[in-house]
């Protein structure tokens, strides 16, 4: 199938339309009008392809849709929303999986956005988490998906953790399991007790939701050497597990505390100027 720059064709029509109506709408009104015009364009006959943009993609097979998507990305031609919508409507996950098997970041991002939490993609997702083909943003997106399906991938995540593979991602996923497991609790607690990254590891304990972690959190928060950020995260974790910590602490010399206070003061000043 031929690669068509439908977004480019739309921009040409939009430029003409805006020129014809340049004094009719405000900038804010244009922000509302343009998406409606784009949606309407999807059902507009385009002589170049002898059909509408939606019909153009509706006539393709699942493999052809994925191939055209890959070609758009390869040639740096804007990907039309109509193409993505047709792929989503088909729900043919297997045709998108090849986009996850290469090393092109943009292709992987599109595939992940279109596949979402389809279980058919989990094997490829896990492969991405445990190798270094893609950057942290891609792997974080996959971790966010797995956090909602942590029980489904628990065994694989635990096995990877035991091997020291993608440790931080695996801890984050395991912290979200709903079917509690003492082995998982133990690794989350051990990670907290042995790490200098108090903020992140305490957040895992808070997410896991086992109050057996409270004594360890209380002990750590009493450490006067921790900074403002660590203190706040520990306090949050304690409260998330049903505990309380109300002792006042002085962080007036802490750089993070000072930065937060300065930002708050600027925001308050800006709000006052807006009201006045």
C-alpha positions, -999 to +999 in steps of 0.1 A: +000+000+000+012+035-009+024+058+020+001+088+021+008+119+042-028+125+052-017+149+079+001+170+053-030+170+031-051+181+061-026+209+069-030+222+033-068+223+037-065+238+072-043+266+060-068+275+033-097+273+057-079+295+083-071+321+056-107+322+046-118+326+082-089+345+097-110+371+114-138+349+124-124+330+154-101+337+184-070+316+190-088+298+218-117+290+194-093+276+168-080+252+194-114+237+197-123+239+160-091+222+145-096+188+162-132+188+149-120+196+114-094+168+116-121+143+126-143+155+098-114+151+074-113+114+081-146+111+064-138+134+035-132+121+000-096+125-011-092+124-049-056+113-046-066+079-031-102+079-044-117+073-010-117+088+025-087+085+049-107+061+071-117+040+041-081+039+029-069+022+061-101+001+065-093-017+033-059-029+046-051-062+063-036-061+098-002-068+084-005-040+059-015-016+086+015-024+107+038-022+076+024+012+067+029+024+103+065+012+103+071+030+070+056+062+083+081+061+112+110+050+090+104+078+065+096+104+092+061+110+078+035+120+104+014+091+115-023+099+110-047+093+138-069+074+114-042+048+109-037+043+147-075+042+152-079+014+126-052-006+142-068-003+176-102-011+163-089-043+147-073-055+180-048-077+161-020-076+186+001-102+169+006-079+139+022-053+161+046-076+181+074-074+154+077-036+162+088-046+197+115-070+185+138-045+169+158-016+183+138+014+170+125+033+200+098+052+182+083+020+167+083+004+202+066+034+217+038+033+191+034-005+195+032-001+233+006+026+230-015+006+206-011-028+224-016-014+259-022-042+284-029-069+259-016-102+275-003-113+240+023-086+244+035-095+279+063-118+267+078-091+244+073-065+271+092-086+296+120-091+271+124-053+268+125-049+306+154-074+309+176-062+281+191-028+272+176-022+238+155+008+249+159+037+272+144+042+306+112+059+293+102+028+273+109+004+301+091+026+326+060+026+304+061-012+304+066-013+341+035+009+346+015-016+326+028-045+346+020-028+378-017-032+370-011-069+362+016-077+387+001-111+398+001-123+362+039-117+359+049-123+395+068-155+389+088-141+360+095-109+379+106-128+410+129-150+390+145-120+373+150-103+406+167-134+421+191-133+391+198-096+397+182-086+363+164-052+360+161-052+398+145-018+403+117-026+377+111-060+393+108-046+428+083-019+416+062-046+398+063-070+428+052-042+452+018-042+434+008-078+437-026-083+452-022-120+462+002-115+491+034-136+492+059-138+521+087-143+497+078-110+480+074-091+512+108-104+524+126-092+492+109-058+494+118-054+531+154-065+525+157-040+496+146-013+520+169-023+548+200-026+526+195+004+503+206+040+505+176+049+483+151+052+512+125+072+493+120+046+465+123+015+486+098+028+513+074+036+485+075-001+475+066-011+510+038+014+511+024+000+478+027-036+490+005-027+520+018-051+547+019-035+582+047-058+593+070-032+576+060-005+602+086-012+629+114-009+602+100+023+589+097+038+623+133+029+631+145+045+598+126+077+602+142+082+636+176+085+619+185+122+622+208+120+592+180+116+567+170+145+545+137+162+540+127+142+509+135+108+526+116+119+557+085+128+537+085+095+519+090+075+551+062+095+567+039+087+538+048+050+539+040+049+576+007+066+571-002+044+541+003+013+563-020+027+590+007+042+613+013+078+625+044+099+629+038+134+642+072+144+657+083+178+644+117+179+626+138+208+616+149+208+580+156+245+576+191+238+565+182+210+540+186+220+504+155+201+492+134+217+519+147+252+510+139+246+473+104+235+481+098+265+504+111+289+477+089+273+450+059+276+473+067+312+480+070+320+443+037+302+435+019+321+463+033+354+451+022+347+415-013+338+427-015+370+447-005+390+416-032+373+396-059+380+421-049+417+424 
